[in-house]
Amino acid sequence: MTPDLSPDASVTEAVPCGWERLPTEAFGNHVGPFWRPTDEGDCLCGFIADGRHGNKRDVVHGGMVATAFDIGLGHACWSAADRNPIVTVSLLIQYVDALRMGEFATVQTEIVRTTRSMVFVRGVMKVADRTIATADGVWKRLAPRAAS
């Protein structure tokens, strides 16, 4: 039997007021949901750490922290690339502190530079004022898909 990996209602109740679900597909839906403030644009997102994200030490697995950066920074890069397709080229993460179950973590992004072919970005993951991790990344801009 496959375990139910969807977050329960008590997890989603911890989302701050004024946040809406970030549209994600496929893998992002499996590990999410991810959230964004309704008035902050595309440079801030968050998620609630739940049991699906844990490791043997009962804190959030580093792979989930990396996934949250890939989604959060990637969403900001997608916006900076005029919402055209992009792909992750490089993502460097520095882990600073443990993220515990039930905590709401935010990923704040800053676009460092955009060129015709690349978007450079940095971000910080926090729980309130506590830094969990920082990241630097590069996303490649792709040609828009042809209409079908």
RAPE-V524481 format. One record per pair of residues at least 6 apart in sequence whose C-alpha atoms are under 7 Angstrom apart, sorted by the first residue. I is the first residue (numbers start at 1). J is the second residue. Records with the same first field share a line. If there is no record, write none. Layout:
# RAPE-V524481
I: J ; J
This chain:
# RAPE-V524481
5: 52
11: 48
18: 37 ; 38
19: 35 ; 36 ; 37 ; 38
20: 35 ; 36 ; 37 ; 38
21: 33 ; 34 ; 35 ; 36
22: 34 ; 35 ; 36
32: 47
33: 47
34: 45 ; 46 ; 47
35: 45 ; 46 ; 47
36: 44 ; 45 ; 46
42: 75 ; 76 ; 79
43: 76 ; 108 ; 109 ; 110
44: 106 ; 107 ; 108 ; 109
45: 72 ; 106 ; 107 ; 108
46: 104 ; 105 ; 106 ; 107
47: 104 ; 105 ; 106
48: 102 ; 103 ; 104 ; 105
49: 60 ; 100 ; 101 ; 102 ; 103 ; 104
50: 101 ; 102
51: 101
53: 60 ; 61 ; 64
54: 60 ; 61
55: 61
59: 98 ; 99 ; 100 ; 101
60: 99 ; 100 ; 101
69: 107
72: 107
73: 109 ; 121 ; 123
76: 109
77: 119 ; 139
78: 84 ; 85 ; 86
81: 141
84: 144
85: 141 ; 142 ; 143 ; 144
86: 139 ; 140 ; 141 ; 142
87: 139 ; 140 ; 141
88: 138 ; 139 ; 140
89: 138 ; 139 ; 140
90: 137 ; 138
91: 135 ; 136 ; 137 ; 138
92: 135 ; 136 ; 137
93: 133 ; 134 ; 135 ; 136
94: 133 ; 134 ; 135
95: 132 ; 133 ; 134
96: 131 ; 132 ; 133
97: 131 ; 132 ; 133
98: 132
99: 132
103: 127
104: 127
105: 125 ; 126 ; 127
106: 125 ; 126 ; 127
107: 123 ; 124 ; 125 ; 126
108: 123 ; 124 ; 125
109: 121 ; 122 ; 123 ; 124
110: 121 ; 122 ; 123
111: 120 ; 121 ; 122
112: 120 ; 121 ; 122
113: 119 ; 120
114: 120
117: 140 ; 141
118: 138 ; 139 ; 140 ; 141
119: 138 ; 139 ; 140
120: 137 ; 138 ; 139
121: 136 ; 137 ; 138
122: 135 ; 136 ; 137
123: 134 ; 135 ; 136
124: 133 ; 134 ; 135
125: 131 ; 132 ; 133 ; 134
126: 132
